[in-house]
């Protein structure tokens, strides 16, 4: 297990996570889907459980997304093929603690699991 910080695996997961926050990527089933593991699932900040197909559909059909800012992003490589990221987001005043597991699939890092927990400042 690596120390919190940056190594090649953590950098790849951070890059993928930031791409998923990009409104252009979120609106595109192809671009978003390319970043999600086939077995992806999420416990959303809403309390809903999402699978890969449902989250891709929701993102593609959502109203024009507002920019989401991320802060305090940290990553730890848990094994050769797993990275854990934690960060906070602010979506127009809605604050959420986030946790993501990224898994290596061949040469790619794909989002395997995500959880969001709302919080107040």
N, CA, C and O atoms as a MOPAC input file, in Angstrom:
PM7 MOZYME 1SCF
protein

 N      0.86200 1    -1.16900 1     0.00000 1
 C      0.00000 1     0.00000 1     0.00000 1
 C      0.90500 1     1.22700 1     0.00000 1
 O      1.87100 1     1.29300 1     0.75900 1
 N      0.59300 1     2.18300 1    -0.84000 1
 C      1.40300 1     3.39900 1    -0.90800 1
 C      0.90300 1     4.42300 1     0.08800 1
 O     -0.24000 1     4.36400 1     0.54100 1
 N      1.76000 1     5.35200 1     0.41800 1
 C      1.38600 1     6.47500 1     1.26600 1
 C      0.43600 1     7.36800 1     0.49400 1
 O      0.48100 1     7.40200 1    -0.73600 1
 N     -0.43100 1     8.10100 1     1.20300 1
 C     -1.26800 1     9.06800 1     0.48700 1
 C     -0.38700 1    10.00400 1    -0.32500 1
 O      0.65000 1    10.46100 1     0.15600 1
 N     -0.78300 1    10.27700 1    -1.51000 1
 C      0.01900 1    11.13400 1    -2.36800 1
 C     -0.13400 1    10.72200 1    -3.80400 1
 O     -1.16000 1    10.18300 1    -4.22000 1
 N      0.89900 1    10.98700 1    -4.54300 1
 C      0.80300 1    10.78100 1    -5.97200 1
 C      1.81000 1     9.74500 1    -6.45000 1
 O      3.01000 1     9.86800 1    -6.20500 1
 N      1.31400 1     8.74100 1    -7.12300 1
 C      2.13300 1     7.83800 1    -7.90700 1
 C      1.38100 1     7.63800 1    -9.21900 1
 O      0.31700 1     8.22700 1    -9.41400 1
 N      1.90400 1     6.83800 1   -10.09800 1
 C      1.30000 1     6.68600 1   -11.42400 1
 C     -0.14600 1     6.18600 1   -11.35000 1
 O     -1.01100 1     6.68300 1   -12.07100 1
 N     -0.40700 1     5.21800 1   -10.49100 1
 C     -1.76000 1     4.67300 1   -10.36300 1
 C     -2.71700 1     5.71500 1    -9.78800 1
 O     -3.83200 1     5.87800 1   -10.28300 1
 N     -2.28600 1     6.41100 1    -8.75200 1
 C     -3.12700 1     7.44700 1    -8.14900 1
 C     -3.38400 1     8.56000 1    -9.15800 1
 O     -4.50800 1     9.04900 1    -9.27200 1
 N     -2.36000 1     8.95800 1    -9.88200 1
 C     -2.52800 1    10.01100 1   -10.89800 1
 C     -3.54300 1     9.59400 1   -11.96100 1
 O     -4.35100 1    10.41200 1   -12.40100 1
 N     -3.50500 1     8.33400 1   -12.37400 1
 C     -4.46500 1     7.85500 1   -13.38400 1
 C     -5.89400 1     7.89800 1   -12.83800 1
 O     -6.82000 1     8.28100 1   -13.55300 1
 N     -6.07400 1     7.50700 1   -11.57500 1
 C     -7.40600 1     7.54500 1   -10.96600 1
 C     -7.88700 1     8.98600 1   -10.81500 1
 O     -9.04900 1     9.27700 1   -11.09700 1
 N     -7.01600 1     9.88900 1   -10.37700 1
 C     -7.38700 1    11.30400 1   -10.24000 1
 C     -7.79200 1    11.87400 1   -11.59600 1
 O     -8.79700 1    12.57700 1   -11.70100 1
 N     -7.01800 1    11.57400 1   -12.62400 1
 C     -7.33600 1    12.05500 1   -13.96200 1
 C     -8.71100 1    11.55800 1   -14.40400 1
 O     -9.50200 1    12.32800 1   -14.94900 1
 N     -8.99900 1    10.27600 1   -14.17200 1
 C    -10.30100 1     9.72600 1   -14.53400 1
 C    -11.42800 1    10.36300 1   -13.73800 1
 O    -12.48200 1    10.67200 1   -14.29400 1
 N    -11.22000 1    10.56000 1   -12.45400 1
 C    -12.24100 1    11.17100 1   -11.60500 1
 C    -12.54900 1    12.58700 1   -12.06400 1
 O    -13.71400 1    12.97700 1   -12.14400 1
 N    -11.52000 1    13.35200 1   -12.36300 1
 C    -11.73000 1    14.73000 1   -12.82700 1
 C    -12.43200 1    14.75700 1   -14.18200 1
 O    -13.23000 1    15.65700 1   -14.44300 1
 N    -12.14700 1    13.78300 1   -15.04600 1
 C    -12.85900 1    13.70200 1   -16.32300 1
 C    -14.34500 1    13.44500 1   -16.08500 1
 O    -15.19100 1    14.00800 1   -16.77900 1
 N    -14.66500 1    12.60000 1   -15.10700 1
 C    -16.06800 1    12.30700 1   -14.81900 1
 C    -16.81100 1    13.51000 1   -14.24500 1
 O    -18.04200 1    13.54000 1   -14.27500 1
 N    -16.10000 1    14.48800 1   -13.73100 1
 C    -16.73400 1    15.71700 1   -13.24500 1
 C    -16.95200 1    16.73000 1   -14.37000 1
 O    -17.66700 1    17.71500 1   -14.18300 1
 N    -16.35000 1    16.49900 1   -15.52400 1
 C    -16.45800 1    17.39500 1   -16.67400 1
 C    -17.84900 1    17.24600 1   -17.29600 1
 O    -18.23100 1    16.14000 1   -17.67900 1
 N    -18.61500 1    18.34400 1   -17.40300 1
 C    -19.97500 1    18.24300 1   -17.96400 1
 C    -20.02500 1    17.59600 1   -19.35000 1
 O    -20.97400 1    16.87400 1   -19.65500 1
 N    -19.02300 1    17.84200 1   -20.18800 1
 C    -19.00700 1    17.25000 1   -21.52900 1
 C    -18.89500 1    15.72700 1   -21.46000 1
 O    -19.56200 1    15.01900 1   -22.21400 1
 N    -18.06000 1    15.23000 1   -20.56400 1
 C    -17.89900 1    13.78700 1   -20.39100 1
 C    -19.17500 1    13.19700 1   -19.79400 1
 O    -19.63600 1    12.14400 1   -20.23500 1
 N    -19.74000 1    13.85800 1   -18.81200 1
 C    -20.94600 1    13.36000 1   -18.14400 1
 C    -22.11900 1    13.21000 1   -19.11700 1
 O    -22.91400 1    12.27900 1   -18.98800 1
 N    -22.23100 1    14.12000 1   -20.08600 1
 C    -23.33300 1    14.07800 1   -21.05800 1
 C    -23.15900 1    13.00200 1   -22.11500 1
 O    -24.12300 1    12.64700 1   -22.79200 1
 N    -21.95800 1    12.47700 1   -22.27000 1
 C    -21.67000 1    11.51800 1   -23.33200 1
 C    -21.65400 1    10.08500 1   -22.79900 1
 O    -20.77300 1     9.72800 1   -22.01800 1
 N    -22.62700 1     9.25800 1   -23.21800 1
 C    -22.59900 1     7.85400 1   -22.78000 1
 C    -21.28900 1     7.14800 1   -23.15400 1
 O    -20.80900 1     6.29100 1   -22.41200 1
 N    -20.72000 1     7.50700 1   -24.29500 1
 C    -19.47800 1     6.86300 1   -24.73100 1
 C    -18.31000 1     7.28400 1   -23.85400 1
 O    -17.53500 1     6.43700 1   -23.40800 1
 N    -18.16900 1     8.59900 1   -23.59600 1
 C    -17.04400 1     9.08600 1   -22.79700 1
 C    -17.16700 1     8.64900 1   -21.34400 1
 O    -16.19000 1     8.18500 1   -20.75500 1
 N    -18.34700 1     8.79000 1   -20.76000 1
 C    -18.53800 1     8.36800 1   -19.37000 1
 C    -18.38800 1     6.85300 1   -19.25100 1
 O    -17.73100 1     6.35400 1   -18.33800 1
 N    -18.99800 1     6.13600 1   -20.17800 1
 C    -18.92600 1     4.67800 1   -20.13700 1
 C    -17.51900 1     4.14100 1   -20.24800 1
 O    -17.20800 1     3.09300 1   -19.68200 1
 N    -16.65900 1     4.84600 1   -20.97400 1
 C    -15.26800 1     4.40800 1   -21.13100 1
 C    -14.49000 1     4.48400 1   -19.82300 1
 O    -13.42100 1     3.88500 1   -19.70200 1
 N    -15.01500 1     5.21700 1   -18.84300 1
 C    -14.33800 1     5.37400 1   -17.55700 1
 C    -14.93000 1     4.47700 1   -16.46400 1
 O    -14.40500 1     4.42800 1   -15.35200 1
 N    -16.01300 1     3.77500 1   -16.77700 1
 C    -16.69700 1     2.95800 1   -15.77000 1
 C    -16.43900 1     1.46900 1   -15.98400 1
 O    -16.56900 1     0.95600 1   -17.09600 1
 N    -16.07700 1     0.79800 1   -14.92300 1
 C    -15.85700 1    -0.64900 1   -14.94200 1
 C    -17.17500 1    -1.35100 1   -15.29800 1
 O    -18.24100 1    -0.84400 1   -14.94800 1
 N    -17.13400 1    -2.49200 1   -15.97800 1
 C    -18.37300 1    -3.21000 1   -16.30500 1
 C    -19.22600 1    -3.54400 1   -15.07000 1
 O    -20.44900 1    -3.63400 1   -15.17400 1
 N    -18.59000 1    -3.72800 1   -13.90700 1
 C    -19.30700 1    -4.05600 1   -12.67100 1
 C    -19.51800 1    -2.83100 1   -11.77400 1
 O    -19.77100 1    -2.97800 1   -10.57900 1
 N    -19.41600 1    -1.63400 1   -12.34000 1
 C    -19.56400 1    -0.40100 1   -11.56200 1
 C    -20.88900 1    -0.37800 1   -10.80100 1
 O    -21.92100 1    -0.83400 1   -11.29300 1
 N    -20.82700 1     0.17000 1    -9.57900 1
 C    -22.04300 1     0.52400 1    -8.85500 1
 C    -21.73700 1     1.66800 1    -7.90700 1
 O    -20.58300 1     1.91400 1    -7.55400 1
 N    -22.78700 1     2.36000 1    -7.50300 1
 C    -22.64200 1     3.56800 1    -6.69300 1
 C    -23.78000 1     3.65100 1    -5.69300 1
 O    -24.92300 1     3.30700 1    -5.99200 1
 N    -23.43800 1     4.11600 1    -4.49600 1
 C    -24.42200 1     4.56800 1    -3.52700 1
 C    -24.35800 1     6.08300 1    -3.57900 1
 O    -23.42900 1     6.69300 1    -3.05000 1
 N    -25.34700 1     6.68300 1    -4.21700 1
 C    -25.32400 1     8.11400 1    -4.46000 1
 C    -25.64800 1     8.93200 1    -3.22800 1
 O    -26.16500 1     8.42000 1    -2.23500 1
 N    -25.33000 1    10.22300 1    -3.31400 1
 C    -25.63200 1    11.15300 1    -2.22700 1
 C    -27.13300 1    11.22600 1    -1.97300 1
 O    -27.56300 1    11.62100 1    -0.89000 1
 N    -27.92700 1    10.84700 1    -2.96800 1
 C    -29.38900 1    10.81800 1    -2.83600 1
 C    -29.86900 1     9.61300 1    -2.02900 1
 O    -31.02600 1     9.56200 1    -1.61100 1
 N    -28.97600 1     8.64400 1    -1.81300 1
 C    -29.35400 1     7.40700 1    -1.15700 1
 C    -29.67700 1     6.29800 1    -2.14100 1
 O    -29.87500 1     5.15000 1    -1.74100 1
 N    -29.73200 1     6.62500 1    -3.40800 1
 C    -30.07200 1     5.64800 1    -4.43700 1
 C    -28.86800 1     4.77200 1    -4.78800 1
 O    -27.72400 1     5.22700 1    -4.76000 1
 N    -29.14200 1     3.52300 1    -5.11300 1
 C    -28.11200 1     2.61800 1    -5.61600 1
 C    -28.16400 1     2.64500 1    -7.14300 1
 O    -29.22400 1     2.45100 1    -7.73700 1
 N    -27.02300 1     2.88300 1    -7.76900 1
 C    -26.92900 1     2.96700 1    -9.22400 1
 C    -26.05000 1     1.85000 1    -9.73700 1
 O    -25.02600 1     1.53200 1    -9.13000 1
 N    -26.44600 1     1.24100 1   -10.86700 1
 C    -25.53700 1     0.35000 1   -11.57400 1
 C    -24.98700 1     1.11700 1   -12.78200 1
 O    -25.33900 1     2.27600 1   -13.00100 1
 N    -24.14500 1     0.47800 1   -13.54000 1
 C    -23.46700 1     1.14700 1   -14.64800 1
 C    -24.45200 1     1.71500 1   -15.66900 1
 O    -24.36200 1     2.88700 1   -16.03600 1
 N    -25.38100 1     0.89300 1   -16.12200 1
 C    -26.32900 1     1.34000 1   -17.14900 1
 C    -27.19200 1     2.49000 1   -16.63900 1
 O    -27.43900 1     3.44400 1   -17.37600 1
 N    -27.64900 1     2.41600 1   -15.40100 1
 C    -28.51900 1     3.45700 1   -14.85000 1
 C    -27.78100 1     4.78200 1   -14.70000 1
 O    -28.35200 1     5.83800 1   -14.97400 1
 N    -26.52500 1     4.74500 1   -14.26900 1
 C    -25.78800 1     6.00600 1   -14.07100 1
 C    -25.45100 1     6.63400 1   -15.42000 1
 O    -25.51400 1     7.85600 1   -15.55400 1
 N    -25.09700 1     5.83700 1   -16.41100 1
 C    -24.81400 1     6.37300 1   -17.74300 1
 C    -26.06500 1     7.03500 1   -18.30900 1
 O    -25.98600 1     8.12900 1   -18.86800 1
 N    -27.21400 1     6.38500 1   -18.17100 1
 C    -28.46700 1     6.94400 1   -18.66500 1
 C    -28.82300 1     8.23500 1   -17.92700 1
 O    -29.21300 1     9.22000 1   -18.55400 1
 N    -28.69200 1     8.23400 1   -16.60500 1
 C    -29.01300 1     9.42200 1   -15.81900 1
 C    -28.12700 1    10.59200 1   -16.21600 1
 O    -28.61600 1    11.70700 1   -16.39900 1
 N    -26.83000 1    10.35100 1   -16.35200 1
 C    -25.90500 1    11.42800 1   -16.71300 1
 C    -26.22100 1    11.98000 1   -18.09900 1
 O    -26.17900 1    13.19200 1   -18.31000 1
 N    -26.53500 1    11.10100 1   -19.03900 1
 C    -26.78600 1    11.52200 1   -20.41600 1
 C    -28.08500 1    12.31200 1   -20.55700 1
 O    -28.20300 1    13.16600 1   -21.43600 1
 N    -29.05400 1    12.02800 1   -19.69400 1
 C    -30.35900 1    12.67000 1   -19.83400 1
 C    -30.61000 1    13.77200 1   -18.80600 1
 O    -31.67000 1    14.39800 1   -18.81400 1
 N    -29.64400 1    14.00900 1   -17.92900 1
 C    -29.80300 1    15.05000 1   -16.90700 1
 C    -29.84300 1    16.42100 1   -17.56800 1
 O    -29.28500 1    16.62700 1   -18.64600 1
 N    -30.51700 1    17.35700 1   -16.89600 1
 C    -30.50700 1    18.73000 1   -17.40600 1
 C    -29.07400 1    19.23400 1   -17.43500 1
 O    -28.18100 1    18.62900 1   -16.84200 1
 N    -28.86400 1    20.32200 1   -18.11300 1
 C    -27.51800 1    20.89500 1   -18.25700 1
 C    -26.83600 1    20.96400 1   -16.89200 1
 O    -27.27400 1    21.71600 1   -16.02000 1
 N    -25.77100 1    20.19000 1   -16.69800 1
 C    -25.13700 1    20.16200 1   -15.38300 1
 C    -24.36400 1    21.45700 1   -15.08900 1
 O    -23.70900 1    22.02700 1   -15.96200 1
 N    -24.46400 1    21.88800 1   -13.85100 1
 C    -23.66400 1    23.02400 1   -13.39100 1
 C    -22.24900 1    22.51200 1   -13.12100 1
 O    -22.06000 1    21.32800 1   -12.84300 1
 N    -21.26400 1    23.39400 1   -13.20300 1
 C    -19.90200 1    22.96700 1   -12.86900 1
 C    -19.83900 1    22.47200 1   -11.41800 1
 O    -20.42500 1    23.07300 1   -10.51700 1
 N    -19.13500 1    21.39300 1   -11.21900 1
 C    -18.92900 1    20.82700 1    -9.89100 1
 C    -17.46500 1    21.03400 1    -9.54000 1
 O    -16.58000 1    20.67300 1   -10.31700 1
 N    -17.20500 1    21.61400 1    -8.37200 1
 C    -15.80900 1    21.79400 1    -7.96900 1
 C    -15.42700 1    20.71400 1    -6.96500 1
 O    -16.20700 1    20.36200 1    -6.08100 1
 N    -14.22500 1    20.20400 1    -7.11900 1
 C    -13.69400 1    19.17600 1    -6.22800 1
 C    -12.56700 1    19.76800 1    -5.39800 1
 O    -11.79200 1    20.59200 1    -5.88600 1
 N    -12.48000 1    19.34900 1    -4.15300 1
 C    -11.40100 1    19.80100 1    -3.27700 1
 C    -10.94600 1    18.64300 1    -2.39200 1
 O    -11.62900 1    17.62700 1    -2.26400 1
 N     -9.79300 1    18.82100 1    -1.79700 1
 C     -9.20900 1    17.86500 1    -0.84800 1
 C     -9.10100 1    16.45500 1    -1.41800 1
 O     -9.30700 1    15.47800 1    -0.69800 1
 N     -8.78000 1    16.34100 1    -2.71500 1
 C     -8.66500 1    15.01600 1    -3.32600 1
 C     -7.35600 1    14.36600 1    -2.88100 1
 O     -6.27000 1    14.93000 1    -3.01100 1
 N     -7.51400 1    13.16600 1    -2.35500 1
 C     -6.36900 1    12.37200 1    -1.91000 1
 C     -6.52400 1    10.96400 1    -2.44100 1
 O     -7.64000 1    10.47100 1    -2.60400 1
 N     -5.41700 1    10.32600 1    -2.70600 1
 C     -5.46400 1     8.96400 1    -3.20900 1
 C     -4.46900 1     8.07000 1    -2.52200 1
 O     -3.39400 1     8.51200 1    -2.11600 1
 N     -4.83100 1     6.80700 1    -2.39300 1
 C     -3.96300 1     5.77700 1    -1.82900 1
 C     -4.06100 1     4.55600 1    -2.72800 1
 O     -5.15800 1     4.10100 1    -3.04900 1
 N     -2.92800 1     4.03300 1    -3.12700 1
 C     -2.92600 1     2.79100 1    -3.89400 1
 C     -2.98700 1     1.64100 1    -2.89700 1
 O     -2.04600 1     1.41700 1    -2.13600 1
 N     -4.10700 1     0.91200 1    -2.90700 1
 C     -4.33000 1    -0.16400 1    -1.94800 1
 C     -3.67000 1    -1.47200 1    -2.36200 1
 O     -3.27700 1    -2.27200 1    -1.51200 1
 N     -3.55000 1    -1.68600 1    -3.66200 1
 C     -2.88500 1    -2.87200 1    -4.19400 1
 C     -2.40900 1    -2.51700 1    -5.59900 1
 O     -2.57800 1    -1.38400 1    -6.05000 1
 N     -1.81900 1    -3.48200 1    -6.28200 1
 C     -1.32400 1    -3.20800 1    -7.63600 1
 C     -2.45000 1    -2.75900 1    -8.56400 1
 O     -2.20600 1    -2.02600 1    -9.52200 1
 N     -3.67800 1    -3.19200 1    -8.29000 1
 C     -4.78400 1    -2.93700 1    -9.19600 1
 C     -5.93700 1    -2.13700 1    -8.60300 1
 O     -7.00000 1    -2.05800 1    -9.21800 1
 N     -5.75900 1    -1.54200 1    -7.42600 1
 C     -6.84200 1    -0.79100 1    -6.77900 1
 C     -6.31700 1     0.50400 1    -6.17700 1
 O     -5.31400 1     0.51600 1    -5.46400 1
 N     -7.02200 1     1.60400 1    -6.48200 1
 C     -6.73900 1     2.91900 1    -5.90600 1
 C     -8.00500 1     3.42100 1    -5.23300 1
 O     -9.10100 1     3.30400 1    -5.78100 1
 N     -7.84400 1     3.98000 1    -4.04600 1
 C     -8.95400 1     4.59200 1    -3.31900 1
 C     -8.76300 1     6.10600 1    -3.32000 1
 O     -7.72300 1     6.60800 1    -2.89200 1
 N     -9.77600 1     6.83300 1    -3.80400 1
 C     -9.75900 1     8.29600 1    -3.78100 1
 C    -10.82200 1     8.79600 1    -2.82000 1
 O    -11.90700 1     8.22200 1    -2.72300 1
 N    -10.50200 1     9.86900 1    -2.11100 1
 C    -11.49300 1    10.58700 1    -1.32100 1
 C    -11.39200 1    12.05900 1    -1.68300 1
 O    -10.30300 1    12.57400 1    -1.93600 1
 N    -12.53800 1    12.73100 1    -1.70500 1
 C    -12.56500 1    14.15400 1    -2.02600 1
 C    -13.92300 1    14.70500 1    -1.66500 1
 O    -14.84400 1    13.95500 1    -1.34200 1
 N    -14.04400 1    16.01500 1    -1.72000 1
 C    -15.30900 1    16.69100 1    -1.48100 1
 C    -15.71900 1    17.41300 1    -2.75100 1
 O    -14.87500 1    17.86100 1    -3.52800 1
 N    -17.02700 1    17.52200 1    -2.95200 1
 C    -17.52500 1    18.31300 1    -4.07500 1
 C    -18.49000 1    19.37200 1    -3.56700 1
 O    -19.13400 1    19.23000 1    -2.52700 1
 N    -18.55900 1    20.44100 1    -4.35300 1
 C    -19.52000 1    21.51400 1    -4.12700 1
 C    -20.26000 1    21.69300 1    -5.44700 1
 O    -19.68700 1    22.11900 1    -6.44900 1
 N    -21.53000 1    21.36200 1    -5.42300 1
 C    -22.37600 1    21.46900 1    -6.60400 1
 C    -23.44100 1    22.51800 1    -6.29300 1
 O    -24.51600 1    22.20800 1    -5.78100 1
 N    -23.11000 1    23.77100 1    -6.61800 1
 C    -24.04100 1    24.87200 1    -6.39600 1
 C    -24.51700 1    24.93900 1    -4.94200 1
 O    -25.70500 1    25.12200 1    -4.67800 1
 N    -23.56700 1    24.78800 1    -3.99300 1
 C    -23.88400 1    24.86400 1    -2.57700 1
 C    -24.22400 1    23.54000 1    -1.92100 1
 O    -24.40200 1    23.49000 1    -0.70400 1
 N    -24.31700 1    22.47900 1    -2.68300 1
 C    -24.56200 1    21.13900 1    -2.13100 1
 C    -23.20900 1    20.46700 1    -1.94300 1
 O    -22.50600 1    20.19100 1    -2.91500 1
 N    -22.84300 1    20.20300 1    -0.68300 1
 C    -21.53800 1    19.64700 1    -0.34700 1
 C    -21.64800 1    18.14500 1    -0.10100 1
 O    -22.53500 1    17.67900 1     0.61400 1
 N    -20.71600 1    17.39000 1    -0.71600 1
 C    -20.74700 1    15.93600 1    -0.61700 1
 C    -19.32700 1    15.40900 1    -0.41200 1
 O    -18.41200 1    15.75900 1    -1.15800 1
 N    -19.14900 1    14.54700 1     0.62800 1
 C    -17.91800 1    13.77200 1     0.77300 1
 C    -18.02300 1    12.62400 1    -0.22300 1
 O    -19.07500 1    11.99500 1    -0.33900 1
 N    -16.94000 1    12.35000 1    -0.93900 1
 C    -16.96700 1    11.30200 1    -1.95900 1
 C    -15.82400 1    10.31500 1    -1.76200 1
 O    -14.73100 1    10.67200 1    -1.32400 1
 N    -16.11200 1     9.07100 1    -2.09900 1
 C    -15.14900 1     7.98400 1    -2.00100 1
 C    -15.28100 1     7.12500 1    -3.25000 1
 O    -16.38000 1     6.70200 1    -3.60800 1
 N    -14.15400 1     6.86900 1    -3.91300 1
 C    -14.15900 1     6.08600 1    -5.15200 1
 C    -13.09500 1     5.01000 1    -5.11300 1
 O    -11.99200 1     5.22700 1    -4.61000 1
 N    -13.43200 1     3.84800 1    -5.64600 1
 C    -12.45700 1     2.78800 1    -5.86600 1
 C    -12.25400 1     2.63500 1    -7.36400 1
 O    -13.20800 1     2.42300 1    -8.11300 1
 N    -11.01000 1     2.74500 1    -7.79100 1
 C    -10.63400 1     2.57600 1    -9.18900 1
 C     -9.86700 1     1.27000 1    -9.31500 1
 O     -8.96500 1     0.99100 1    -8.52600 1
 N    -10.23500 1     0.46300 1   -10.32600 1
 C     -9.56800 1    -0.82500 1   -10.57200 1
 C     -8.89200 1    -0.80700 1   -11.93100 1
 O     -9.41800 1    -0.28300 1   -12.91300 1
 N     -7.71100 1    -1.39500 1   -11.94800 1
 C     -7.01500 1    -1.55300 1   -13.22700 1
 C     -7.66900 1    -2.69400 1   -13.99800 1
 O     -7.88900 1    -3.78400 1   -13.46900 1
 N     -7.97400 1    -2.41200 1   -15.26100 1
 C     -8.53100 1    -3.41400 1   -16.17400 1
 C     -7.63100 1    -3.39300 1   -17.40300 1
 O     -7.78300 1    -2.53700 1   -18.27500 1
 N     -6.70100 1    -4.32800 1   -17.47200 1
 C     -5.69700 1    -4.28500 1   -18.53900 1
 C     -4.79200 1    -3.09500 1   -18.30400 1
 O     -4.13300 1    -3.00700 1   -17.26900 1
 N     -4.75400 1    -2.17900 1   -19.25400 1
 C     -3.92900 1    -0.97200 1   -19.13100 1
 C     -4.71300 1     0.23700 1   -18.63400 1
 O     -4.13700 1     1.29800 1   -18.39400 1
 N     -6.01700 1     0.07800 1   -18.48200 1
 C     -6.89200 1     1.20200 1   -18.10600 1
 C     -7.25800 1     1.15900 1   -16.62800 1
 O     -7.34800 1     0.08800 1   -16.02900 1
 N     -7.46600 1     2.33100 1   -16.05200 1
 C     -8.02600 1     2.45200 1   -14.71300 1
 C     -9.48600 1     2.84200 1   -14.86800 1
 O     -9.80200 1     3.84500 1   -15.50700 1
 N    -10.38100 1     2.04000 1   -14.27900 1
 C    -11.82500 1     2.25400 1   -14.41400 1
 C    -12.46500 1     2.39200 1   -13.04200 1
 O    -12.06700 1     1.73200 1   -12.08200 1
 N    -13.46200 1     3.26300 1   -12.96900 1
 C    -14.18500 1     3.46100 1   -11.71700 1
 C    -15.03900 1     2.23400 1   -11.43700 1
 O    -15.91500 1     1.87800 1   -12.22500 1
 N    -14.77100 1     1.59300 1   -10.30500 1
 C    -15.45600 1     0.36400 1    -9.91900 1
 C    -16.58500 1     0.63000 1    -8.92200 1
 O    -17.65000 1     0.01900 1    -9.00900 1
 N    -16.35200 1     1.54400 1    -7.97200 1
 C    -17.33200 1     1.83300 1    -6.92900 1
 C    -17.23200 1     3.29600 1    -6.53600 1
 O    -16.14300 1     3.86900 1    -6.49300 1
 N    -18.38700 1     3.89300 1    -6.24700 1
 C    -18.41200 1     5.29400 1    -5.80400 1
 C    -19.49900 1     5.46300 1    -4.75200 1
 O    -20.57100 1     4.86400 1    -4.83600 1
 N    -19.19500 1     6.29800 1    -3.75500 1
 C    -20.19700 1     6.63500 1    -2.74900 1
 C    -20.11300 1     8.11500 1    -2.43300 1
 O    -19.02500 1     8.67400 1    -2.29700 1
 N    -21.28100 1     8.74600 1    -2.31800 1
 C    -21.36800 1    10.15300 1    -1.94400 1
 C    -22.19700 1    10.30600 1    -0.67900 1
 O    -23.25500 1     9.69200 1    -0.53700 1
 N    -21.70200 1    11.13800 1     0.24300 1
 C    -22.39900 1    11.39100 1     1.50300 1
 C    -22.52500 1    12.89900 1     1.69700 1
 O    -21.51200 1    13.57900 1     1.86700 1
 N    -23.74200 1    13.43500 1     1.67600 1
 C    -23.91700 1    14.87900 1     1.85700 1
 C    -23.43500 1    15.33300 1     3.24100 1
 O    -23.49000 1    14.58300 1     4.21500 1
 N    -22.96100 1    16.58300 1     3.29700 1
 C    -22.58500 1    17.15900 1     4.58800 1
 C    -22.84900 1    18.66400 1     4.54300 1
 O    -22.97400 1    19.25600 1     3.47100 1
 N    -22.92900 1    19.26000 1     5.71200 1
 C    -23.07900 1    20.70000 1     5.81000 1
 C    -21.78800 1    21.27800 1     6.34100 1
 O    -21.09200 1    20.65400 1     7.14100 1
 N    -21.48000 1    22.47300 1     5.88800 1
 C    -20.23400 1    23.10100 1     6.33600 1
 C    -20.37800 1    23.66700 1     7.72100 1
 O    -19.42700 1    24.23300 1     8.25900 1

